[in-house]
Amino acid sequence: MSKRFEIEYFLTDDGLRLVEAWAKDGLKDSEIAKQMGCSLTTFKLHRDAHPEFKAAIYRWKAEADGKVEVSLYDKCFSKTVEVTEHHKVRKPLYDDDGKLVTDKAGNAVYTEELVSRTKTQNVPADFRAQQFWLRNRKPKEWGERDEGDMAGKEIKVKVEYAQIPMGGEAVGSDGDV
């Protein structure tokens, strides 16, 4: 005999926070249902019957989807960003009189400093992001083409050959140099 699923815990503040966390982590409805210990059908019944439960799930899903949409949209364009690089620089050590400090063996003593440098860097547009965006927003113009798209259509190709005589100059198909 199967165990009857109880939704009550998932309607409490702790249960709703748990469901929100799963949704925020990107789990699909079927995965959330599995985490809760019920079937997808049971999950959907309770989701539709309890507005607070449904809100907990979709509030985070909408936020996560929105962030991904903005990120994808931003990747479609080139941009210039400021990048800070950190380098370790080794410098010889000098005393107050300006003389080079050496160790007992006569080798120069060095100090190390951390130097930061900010530079401007161009980040090119992401071709895959552009392709994904266009294929989903304008599928008729940018969608994948089947091999059958060209079936029954005649394709004419004109091929011209250049003749190269022994002298090295190319001669066109009509004999002109």
Kinemage of the C-alpha trace (Angstrom):
@kinemage 1
@onewidth
@group {chain A} dominant
@subgroup {mainchain}
@vectorlist {calphas} color= white
{ca met a 1} P 0.000 0.000 0.000
{ca ser a 2} L 1.446 3.368 -0.985
{ca lys a 3} L 2.026 6.102 1.559
{ca arg a 4} L -0.319 9.094 1.285
{ca phe a 5} L 1.536 12.348 0.629
{ca glu a 6} L 1.024 15.095 3.204
{ca ile a 7} L 1.430 18.680 1.953
{ca glu a 8} L 1.029 20.369 5.354
{ca tyr a 9} L 4.748 20.679 6.120
{ca phe a 10} L 5.396 22.363 2.748
{ca leu a 11} L 2.737 24.984 3.556
{ca thr a 12} L 4.545 26.089 6.745
{ca asp a 13} L 7.136 28.887 6.664
{ca asp a 14} L 9.990 26.366 6.888
{ca gly a 15} L 8.507 24.196 4.149
{ca leu a 16} L 7.890 27.154 1.841
{ca arg a 17} L 11.479 28.352 2.378
{ca leu a 18} L 12.708 24.884 1.431
{ca val a 19} L 10.599 24.822 -1.747
{ca glu a 20} L 11.763 28.370 -2.598
{ca ala a 21} L 15.391 27.272 -2.176
{ca trp a 22} L 14.877 24.343 -4.560
{ca ala a 23} L 13.240 26.626 -7.111
{ca lys a 24} L 16.040 29.187 -6.684
{ca asp a 25} L 18.600 26.426 -7.296
{ca gly a 26} L 16.970 25.884 -10.685
{ca leu a 27} L 15.117 22.622 -10.015
{ca lys a 28} L 12.257 21.821 -12.396
{ca asp a 29} L 8.789 20.983 -11.066
{ca ser a 30} L 9.447 17.255 -11.488
{ca glu a 31} L 12.682 17.558 -9.475
{ca ile a 32} L 10.980 19.553 -6.719
{ca ala a 33} L 8.241 16.912 -6.568
{ca lys a 34} L 10.879 14.203 -6.186
{ca gln a 35} L 12.569 16.174 -3.377
{ca met a 36} L 9.199 16.498 -1.652
{ca gly a 37} L 8.544 12.778 -2.004
{ca cys a 38} L 5.512 12.910 -4.286
{ca ser a 39} L 4.654 12.407 -7.934
{ca leu a 40} L 4.585 15.258 -10.435
{ca thr a 41} L 0.805 14.884 -10.698
{ca thr a 42} L 0.374 15.237 -6.916
{ca phe a 43} L 2.780 18.181 -6.921
{ca lys a 44} L 0.751 19.958 -9.634
{ca leu a 45} L -2.529 19.328 -7.771
{ca his a 46} L -1.171 20.919 -4.590
{ca arg a 47} L 0.561 23.713 -6.488
{ca asp a 48} L -2.708 24.694 -8.150
{ca ala a 49} L -4.737 24.296 -4.944
{ca his a 50} L -2.470 26.389 -2.682
{ca pro a 51} L -1.661 29.911 -3.955
{ca glu a 52} L 1.081 30.513 -1.345
{ca phe a 53} L 2.802 27.291 -2.426
{ca lys a 54} L 2.573 28.253 -6.107
{ca ala a 55} L 3.882 31.754 -5.354
{ca ala a 56} L 6.885 30.341 -3.477
{ca ile a 57} L 7.857 28.280 -6.515
{ca tyr a 58} L 7.318 30.803 -9.279
{ca arg a 59} L 8.631 33.892 -7.492
{ca trp a 60} L 12.139 32.445 -7.580
{ca lys a 61} L 11.764 30.827 -10.979
{ca ala a 62} L 10.738 34.174 -12.492
{ca glu a 63} L 13.665 35.951 -10.824
{ca ala a 64} L 16.175 33.329 -11.977
{ca asp a 65} L 14.758 33.323 -15.521
{ca gly a 66} L 14.919 37.123 -15.611
{ca lys a 67} L 18.568 37.153 -14.558
{ca val a 68} L 19.460 34.592 -17.231
{ca glu a 69} L 17.563 36.545 -19.906
{ca val a 70} L 19.407 39.760 -19.041
{ca ser a 71} L 22.740 37.939 -18.969
{ca leu a 72} L 22.078 36.272 -22.335
{ca tyr a 73} L 20.971 39.586 -23.850
{ca asp a 74} L 24.123 41.336 -22.555
{ca lys a 75} L 26.369 38.627 -24.062
{ca cys a 76} L 24.942 39.413 -27.510
{ca phe a 77} L 26.833 42.724 -27.604
{ca ser a 78} L 30.502 43.671 -27.516
{ca lys a 79} L 31.531 45.769 -24.556
{ca thr a 80} L 34.541 47.414 -22.996
{ca val a 81} L 35.370 46.564 -19.386
{ca glu a 82} L 37.947 47.721 -16.854
{ca val a 83} L 40.188 44.867 -15.690
{ca thr a 84} L 42.524 45.157 -12.711
{ca glu a 85} L 45.636 43.015 -12.853
{ca his a 86} L 47.878 42.360 -9.861
{ca his a 87} L 51.579 41.648 -10.295
{ca lys a 88} L 54.365 40.882 -7.870
{ca val a 89} L 57.361 43.156 -8.535
{ca arg a 90} L 60.816 42.398 -7.166
{ca lys a 91} L 62.952 45.465 -6.389
{ca pro a 92} L 66.465 45.749 -4.936
{ca leu a 93} L 66.622 47.140 -1.409
{ca tyr a 94} L 68.629 50.327 -0.751
{ca asp a 95} L 69.638 51.788 2.613
{ca asp a 96} L 69.128 55.428 3.697
{ca asp a 97} L 72.411 56.474 2.033
{ca gly a 98} L 71.268 55.025 -1.314
{ca lys a 99} L 73.639 52.045 -1.172
{ca leu a 100} L 72.497 48.598 -2.290
{ca val a 101} L 71.820 46.283 0.668
{ca thr a 102} L 73.568 42.911 0.394
{ca asp a 103} L 73.500 39.719 2.437
{ca lys a 104} L 76.579 38.039 4.030
{ca ala a 105} L 77.463 36.362 0.719
{ca gly a 106} L 77.414 39.712 -1.112
{ca asn a 107} L 74.167 39.044 -2.994
{ca ala a 108} L 71.667 41.881 -3.384
{ca val a 109} L 68.637 41.813 -1.090
{ca tyr a 110} L 65.290 42.238 -2.806
{ca thr a 111} L 61.823 43.239 -1.631
{ca glu a 112} L 58.566 42.252 -3.270
{ca glu a 113} L 55.655 44.592 -3.835
{ca leu a 114} L 52.173 43.923 -5.101
{ca val a 115} L 51.437 46.344 -7.940
{ca ser a 116} L 47.931 46.809 -9.379
{ca arg a 117} L 47.278 47.984 -12.908
{ca thr a 118} L 43.886 48.751 -14.419
{ca lys a 119} L 43.466 48.363 -18.145
{ca thr a 120} L 40.596 48.587 -20.595
{ca gln a 121} L 39.722 45.340 -22.344
{ca asn a 122} L 37.295 44.634 -25.181
{ca val a 123} L 34.949 41.676 -24.655
{ca pro a 124} L 33.560 40.567 -28.033
{ca ala a 125} L 29.934 39.593 -28.522
{ca asp a 126} L 29.175 35.910 -27.999
{ca phe a 127} L 28.176 34.337 -31.313
{ca arg a 128} L 26.363 31.448 -29.590
{ca ala a 129} L 24.265 33.867 -27.525
{ca gln a 130} L 23.327 35.800 -30.668
{ca gln a 131} L 22.485 32.592 -32.497
{ca phe a 132} L 20.352 31.297 -29.612
{ca trp a 133} L 18.535 34.616 -29.246
{ca leu a 134} L 17.739 34.946 -32.956
{ca arg a 135} L 16.678 31.314 -33.409
{ca asn a 136} L 14.223 31.633 -30.544
{ca arg a 137} L 12.966 35.160 -31.246
{ca lys a 138} L 12.765 34.873 -35.054
{ca pro a 139} L 12.563 31.162 -35.868
{ca lys a 140} L 11.311 31.685 -39.451
{ca glu a 141} L 14.299 33.827 -40.411
{ca trp a 142} L 16.998 32.261 -38.216
{ca gly a 143} L 15.789 28.721 -37.392
{ca glu a 144} L 17.654 25.529 -38.240
{ca arg a 145} L 17.195 24.443 -41.851
{ca asp a 146} L 16.324 20.854 -42.732
{ca glu a 147} L 18.101 19.006 -45.507
{ca gly a 148} L 14.689 18.881 -47.203
{ca asp a 149} L 14.446 22.678 -47.473
{ca met a 150} L 16.178 22.557 -50.855
{ca ala a 151} L 14.390 19.429 -52.110
{ca gly a 152} L 12.894 19.917 -55.546
{ca lys a 153} L 14.652 23.255 -56.113
{ca glu a 154} L 17.004 23.662 -59.020
{ca ile a 155} L 20.418 25.094 -58.279
{ca lys a 156} L 22.480 26.556 -61.101
{ca val a 157} L 26.201 26.882 -60.611
{ca lys a 158} L 28.496 28.575 -63.112
{ca val a 159} L 32.073 27.399 -62.903
{ca glu a 160} L 34.850 29.276 -64.691
{ca tyr a 161} L 38.354 27.954 -65.037
{ca ala a 162} L 41.426 30.093 -65.518
{ca gln a 163} L 44.062 28.820 -67.917
{ca ile a 164} L 47.606 29.576 -66.908
{ca pro a 165} L 50.004 29.457 -69.835
{ca met a 166} L 53.655 28.660 -69.350
{ca gly a 167} L 54.446 32.404 -69.166
{ca gly a 168} L 52.564 32.670 -65.855
{ca glu a 169} L 49.715 35.094 -66.729
{ca ala a 170} L 46.165 33.864 -66.203
{ca val a 171} L 43.946 33.617 -69.278
{ca gly a 172} L 40.164 33.862 -68.777
{ca ser a 173} L 37.637 31.503 -70.391
{ca asp a 174} L 37.125 33.939 -73.271
{ca gly a 175} L 40.852 34.098 -74.049
{ca asp a 176} L 41.542 37.567 -72.522
{ca val a 177} L 44.600 38.120 -70.397
